[in-house]
Amino acid sequence: MILNTENKYRILCLDGGGAKGFYTLGVLNEIEKMIGRPLHEKFDLIFGTSTGSIIASLIALGYGIDDIHDLYKQHVPTVMKPKKKSQKTAALNKLATEIFGNKKFDDVKTSLGVVATQWMTERPMIFKNNVNQAHGRVATFKPGFGVLLADAVQASCSAYPFFEKKTVVTDAGNQIELIDGGYCANNPTLYAIADAVSALNKEHAQLRVISIGVGIYPEPKPSFFMKCAKKYLLSVQLLQKTLEINTQSMDQLRSVLFKQVPTIRVSETYSTPEMATDLMEHDLAKLNILYQRGGDSFAKHEGNIKKFLL
């Protein structure tokens, strides 16, 4: 694990948002190119929810952003295009299995948090690799509860009811039914800061937090299929709205509770019709535009990000 030596503790937080993670990758590409090294070598703690958990976990394993971008172009349209829940779930499972294989949380190169939601207890379940992140039960801590990275990430991405719930089995033999982490913390920044302050005992002034969203966009015009399947369309819109409300409320709470923690939030709002999209987007041309907009958003924060990281 390569940590900075300046008494600064750098945190990277990545929102959920399905296919809109291409925007996140556009921001991260610029950051990686700016610092000239893999992101896991610069950030001491990385948190991710849903699509952000895929990106966060790959970064923590040592992947470069170009490689992650290639994986997204290959897999995301395949996951998002099917309409049936079973087909989406199968595609997501294939993505997670092919990308992460049998890797576990022991294999990551920096501290990691993957946010999921427990279906039965309606509480967050956060998979972590570092015992120092534990807020209790230290003696029984196991990295990622002994769960494969692939299973934890799939759970974090299982946006029920569009994906089936994901059951994981912990090292203690407990079966836990999980759904998308976006239902409890689509923006995981508050959880990450809580780890740093309450578990890792870092001072507010030591922290440098970069929180990256997926952008906010107009609703796309419904396709012929969507017009015919009004219930499906309304469900997509409700999920989208739920995640956006969660994202904004978590960031507002973060700014109240941790207003003294230096934080850069990158997530632009777009209003022009050509930017219309949602988390189920599978048109690569549109997703490439989101990637470009992420790079544009970085440029607006470049000076402050450089101060945080260089």
C-alpha positions as semicolon CSV with decimal commas, in nm:
position;residue;x (nm);y (nm);z (nm)
1;M;0,000;0,000;0,000
2;I;0,154;0,333;-0,108
3;L;0,049;0,625;0,110
4;N;0,134;0,992;0,092
5;T;0,395;1,123;0,332
6;E;0,261;1,474;0,394
7;N;0,031;1,399;0,687
8;K;-0,263;1,436;0,452
9;Y;-0,526;1,165;0,416
10;R;-0,679;1,164;0,069
11;I;-1,023;1,018;0,004
12;L;-1,193;0,944;-0,328
13;C;-1,572;0,890;-0,332
14;L;-1,767;0,772;-0,635
15;D;-2,146;0,796;-0,668
16;G;-2,385;0,539;-0,806
17;G;-2,576;0,604;-1,127
18;G;-2,565;0,304;-1,358
19;A;-2,443;0,381;-1,709
20;K;-2,378;0,742;-1,609
21;G;-2,056;0,614;-1,453
22;F;-1,901;0,710;-1,789
23;Y;-1,913;1,070;-1,662
24;T;-1,718;0,962;-1,352
25;L;-1,457;0,795;-1,569
26;G;-1,417;1,115;-1,771
27;V;-1,330;1,304;-1,453
28;L;-1,098;1,031;-1,324
29;N;-0,913;1,006;-1,655
30;E;-0,810;1,368;-1,623
31;I;-0,708;1,325;-1,259
32;E;-0,495;1,020;-1,338
33;K;-0,325;1,192;-1,628
34;M;-0,259;1,498;-1,409
35;I;-0,089;1,307;-1,127
36;G;0,095;1,075;-1,366
37;R;0,044;0,758;-1,164
38;P;-0,227;0,501;-1,081
39;L;-0,496;0,648;-0,857
40;H;-0,454;0,384;-0,586
41;E;-0,107;0,525;-0,521
42;K;-0,248;0,868;-0,439
43;F;-0,570;0,795;-0,249
44;D;-0,560;0,641;0,099
45;L;-0,929;0,549;0,100
46;I;-1,171;0,490;-0,189
47;F;-1,547;0,449;-0,145
48;G;-1,795;0,356;-0,415
49;T;-2,164;0,286;-0,454
50;S;-2,321;0,087;-0,737
51;T;-2,143;0,180;-1,062
52;G;-1,904;0,374;-0,839
53;S;-1,825;0,048;-0,656
54;I;-1,713;-0,114;-0,981
55;I;-1,480;0,174;-1,059
56;A;-1,357;0,209;-0,699
57;S;-1,279;-0,163;-0,669
58;L;-1,092;-0,172;-1,000
59;I;-0,889;0,134;-0,903
60;A;-0,808;-0,028;-0,567
61;L;-0,688;-0,340;-0,750
62;G;-0,446;-0,126;-0,952
63;Y;-0,635;-0,079;-1,280
64;G;-0,576;0,234;-1,484
65;I;-0,872;0,445;-1,597
66;D;-0,814;0,369;-1,966
67;D;-0,852;-0,002;-1,891
68;I;-1,166;0,057;-1,682
69;H;-1,310;0,271;-1,960
70;D;-1,252;-0,011;-2,208
71;L;-1,431;-0,255;-1,975
72;Y;-1,724;-0,016;-1,942
73;K;-1,756;0,021;-2,318
74;Q;-1,756;-0,357;-2,351
75;H;-1,997;-0,447;-2,071
76;V;-2,229;-0,160;-1,973
77;P;-2,447;-0,158;-2,288
78;T;-2,491;-0,536;-2,251
79;V;-2,606;-0,496;-1,890
80;M;-2,839;-0,202;-1,948
81;K;-3,005;-0,295;-2,278
82;P;-3,222;-0,595;-2,171
83;K;-3,565;-0,513;-2,029
84;K;-3,617;-0,830;-1,827
85;K;-3,485;-0,838;-1,471
86;S;-3,342;-1,188;-1,514
87;Q;-3,148;-1,084;-1,825
88;K;-3,006;-0,772;-1,663
89;T;-2,902;-0,972;-1,356
90;A;-2,733;-1,240;-1,567
91;A;-2,540;-0,974;-1,761
92;L;-2,435;-0,799;-1,438
93;N;-2,323;-1,130;-1,288
94;K;-2,118;-1,204;-1,600
95;L;-1,957;-0,860;-1,583
96;A;-1,863;-0,899;-1,217
97;T;-1,735;-1,254;-1,259
98;E;-1,528;-1,183;-1,571
99;I;-1,374;-0,865;-1,433
100;F;-1,307;-0,964;-1,072
101;G;-1,280;-1,342;-1,092
102;N;-1,198;-1,491;-0,750
103;K;-1,033;-1,178;-0,611
104;K;-1,116;-1,085;-0,253
105;F;-1,083;-0,770;-0,048
106;D;-0,740;-0,889;0,066
107;D;-0,615;-0,827;-0,289
108;V;-0,671;-0,451;-0,306
109;K;-0,383;-0,204;-0,280
110;T;-0,547;0,073;-0,075
111;S;-0,834;0,105;0,171
112;L;-1,172;0,041;0,009
113;G;-1,541;0,070;0,092
114;V;-1,821;-0,086;-0,118
115;V;-2,172;0,021;-0,016
116;A;-2,472;-0,213;-0,042
117;T;-2,813;-0,224;0,131
118;Q;-2,950;-0,511;0,339
119;W;-3,297;-0,600;0,215
120;M;-3,438;-0,752;0,533
121;T;-3,298;-0,512;0,794
122;E;-3,305;-0,202;0,570
123;R;-2,956;-0,108;0,684
124;P;-2,632;-0,041;0,496
125;M;-2,375;-0,316;0,458
126;I;-2,034;-0,176;0,375
127;F;-1,764;-0,414;0,257
128;K;-1,419;-0,299;0,371
129;N;-1,069;-0,441;0,345
130;N;-0,893;-0,262;0,631
131;V;-0,959;-0,359;0,993
132;N;-0,873;-0,003;1,093
133;Q;-1,195;0,106;0,920
134;A;-1,405;-0,100;1,160
135;H;-1,632;0,094;1,396
136;G;-1,662;-0,207;1,626
137;R;-1,634;-0,587;1,638
138;V;-1,265;-0,559;1,554
139;A;-1,182;-0,908;1,682
140;T;-1,412;-1,073;1,428
141;F;-1,334;-0,843;1,136
142;K;-1,275;-1,015;0,804
143;P;-1,192;-0,820;0,486
144;G;-1,518;-0,786;0,294
145;F;-1,686;-1,024;0,541
146;G;-1,502;-1,296;0,347
147;V;-1,714;-1,224;0,037
148;L;-1,565;-1,216;-0,313
149;L;-1,519;-0,870;-0,466
150;A;-1,738;-0,981;-0,756
151;D;-2,029;-1,063;-0,525
152;A;-1,996;-0,746;-0,317
153;V;-1,985;-0,528;-0,629
154;Q;-2,281;-0,707;-0,786
155;A;-2,478;-0,654;-0,465
156;S;-2,390;-0,284;-0,465
157;C;-2,516;-0,258;-0,826
158;S;-2,838;-0,459;-0,785
159;A;-3,090;-0,182;-0,841
160;Y;-3,405;-0,369;-0,744
161;P;-3,661;-0,412;-0,900
162;F;-3,470;-0,384;-1,230
163;F;-3,215;-0,636;-1,106
164;E;-3,274;-0,933;-0,881
165;K;-3,162;-0,912;-0,520
166;K;-2,814;-1,053;-0,455
167;T;-2,755;-1,306;-0,177
168;V;-2,403;-1,325;-0,037
169;V;-2,261;-1,574;0,212
170;T;-2,016;-1,433;0,467
171;D;-1,719;-1,618;0,614
172;A;-1,937;-1,681;0,921
173;G;-2,187;-1,866;0,702
174;N;-2,455;-1,596;0,716
175;Q;-2,672;-1,557;0,407
176;I;-2,759;-1,191;0,352
177;E;-2,992;-1,058;0,082
178;L;-2,867;-0,730;-0,061
179;I;-2,979;-0,460;-0,305
180;D;-2,822;-0,150;-0,457
181;G;-2,617;0,064;-0,221
182;G;-2,782;0,371;-0,373
183;Y;-3,089;0,315;-0,159
184;C;-2,890;0,406;0,153
185;A;-2,598;0,614;0,022
186;N;-2,588;0,678;-0,352
187;N;-2,329;0,942;-0,263
188;P;-2,096;0,758;-0,020
189;T;-1,889;1,059;0,084
190;L;-2,048;1,091;0,427
191;Y;-1,970;0,727;0,505
192;A;-1,609;0,763;0,391
193;I;-1,549;1,072;0,605
194;A;-1,709;0,895;0,901
195;D;-1,456;0,612;0,858
196;A;-1,166;0,855;0,842
197;V;-1,275;1,060;1,145
198;S;-1,443;0,806;1,374
199;A;-1,256;0,484;1,294
200;L;-0,919;0,601;1,165
201;N;-0,900;0,900;1,403
202;K;-0,798;1,151;1,138
203;E;-0,833;1,522;1,208
204;H;-1,062;1,722;0,983
205;A;-0,769;1,936;0,866
206;Q;-0,578;1,626;0,753
207;L;-0,846;1,516;0,509
208;R;-0,864;1,594;0,139
209;V;-1,184;1,460;-0,012
210;I;-1,271;1,441;-0,381
211;S;-1,634;1,338;-0,434
212;I;-1,737;1,260;-0,791
213;G;-2,096;1,224;-0,906
214;V;-2,242;1,115;-1,239
215;G;-2,402;1,444;-1,343
216;I;-2,769;1,545;-1,351
217;Y;-2,950;1,531;-1,684
218;P;-3,293;1,593;-1,840
219;E;-3,517;1,288;-1,874
220;P;-3,483;1,119;-2,215
221;K;-3,780;1,098;-2,447
222;P;-3,945;0,759;-2,404
223;S;-3,901;0,507;-2,684
224;F;-4,196;0,331;-2,844
225;F;-4,138;0,038;-2,608
226;M;-4,136;0,273;-2,310
227;K;-4,460;0,437;-2,420
228;C;-4,621;0,094;-2,441
229;A;-4,476;-0,016;-2,108
230;K;-4,584;0,280;-1,896
231;K;-4,532;0,093;-1,569
232;Y;-4,169;0,022;-1,662
233;L;-4,113;0,385;-1,761
234;L;-4,259;0,515;-1,436
235;S;-4,044;0,271;-1,238
236;V;-3,727;0,392;-1,411
237;Q;-3,821;0,753;-1,343
238;L;-3,896;0,676;-0,978
239;L;-3,566;0,496;-0,929
240;Q;-3,379;0,779;-1,098
241;K;-3,550;1,038;-0,878
242;T;-3,493;0,832;-0,563
243;L;-3,120;0,806;-0,627
244;E;-3,086;1,175;-0,713
245;I;-3,272;1,279;-0,396
246;N;-3,052;1,049;-0,192
247;T;-2,739;1,189;-0,356
248;Q;-2,831;1,551;-0,287
249;S;-2,950;1,490;0,070
250;M;-2,631;1,300;0,159
251;D;-2,417;1,583;0,021
252;Q;-2,619;1,843;0,211
253;L;-2,579;1,645;0,532
254;R;-2,207;1,608;0,466
255;S;-2,172;1,984;0,427
256;V;-2,347;2,039;0,761
257;L;-2,173;1,771;0,968
258;F;-1,828;1,799;0,812
259;K;-1,818;2,154;0,679
260;Q;-1,458;2,189;0,799
261;V;-1,339;1,890;0,598
262;P;-1,181;2,013;0,271
263;T;-1,401;1,861;0,000
264;I;-1,429;1,904;-0,376
265;R;-1,759;1,789;-0,525
266;V;-1,761;1,729;-0,902
267;S;-2,104;1,672;-1,058
268;E;-2,248;1,911;-1,313
269;T;-2,614;1,975;-1,397
270;Y;-2,713;1,978;-1,766
271;S;-3,036;2,114;-1,910
272;T;-3,002;2,101;-2,288
273;P;-3,217;1,836;-2,461
274;E;-2,921;1,662;-2,626
275;M;-2,789;1,571;-2,280
276;A;-3,105;1,380;-2,188
277;T;-3,021;1,038;-2,043
278;D;-3,071;0,813;-1,742
279;L;-2,899;0,532;-1,553
280;M;-3,021;0,269;-1,805
281;E;-2,851;0,435;-2,104
282;H;-2,695;0,183;-2,346
283;D;-2,616;0,399;-2,650
284;L;-2,235;0,413;-2,667
285;A;-2,243;0,740;-2,860
286;K;-2,439;0,905;-2,577
287;L;-2,217;0,743;-2,313
288;N;-1,911;0,882;-2,490
289;I;-2,063;1,229;-2,459
290;L;-2,098;1,174;-2,082
291;Y;-1,732;1,073;-2,070
292;Q;-1,639;1,396;-2,248
293;R;-1,855;1,603;-2,012
294;G;-1,672;1,446;-1,719
295;G;-1,345;1,574;-1,862
296;D;-1,500;1,919;-1,903
297;S;-1,616;1,915;-1,540
298;F;-1,265;1,830;-1,423
299;A;-1,135;2,140;-1,600
300;K;-1,361;2,360;-1,385
301;H;-1,207;2,217;-1,067
302;E;-0,856;2,149;-1,195
303;G;-0,679;2,410;-0,985
304;N;-0,829;2,296;-0,655
305;I;-0,783;1,926;-0,737
306;K;-0,419;1,993;-0,815
307;K;-0,374;2,156;-0,474
308;F;-0,528;1,850;-0,309
309;L;-0,315;1,596;-0,490
310;L;0,016;1,751;-0,599
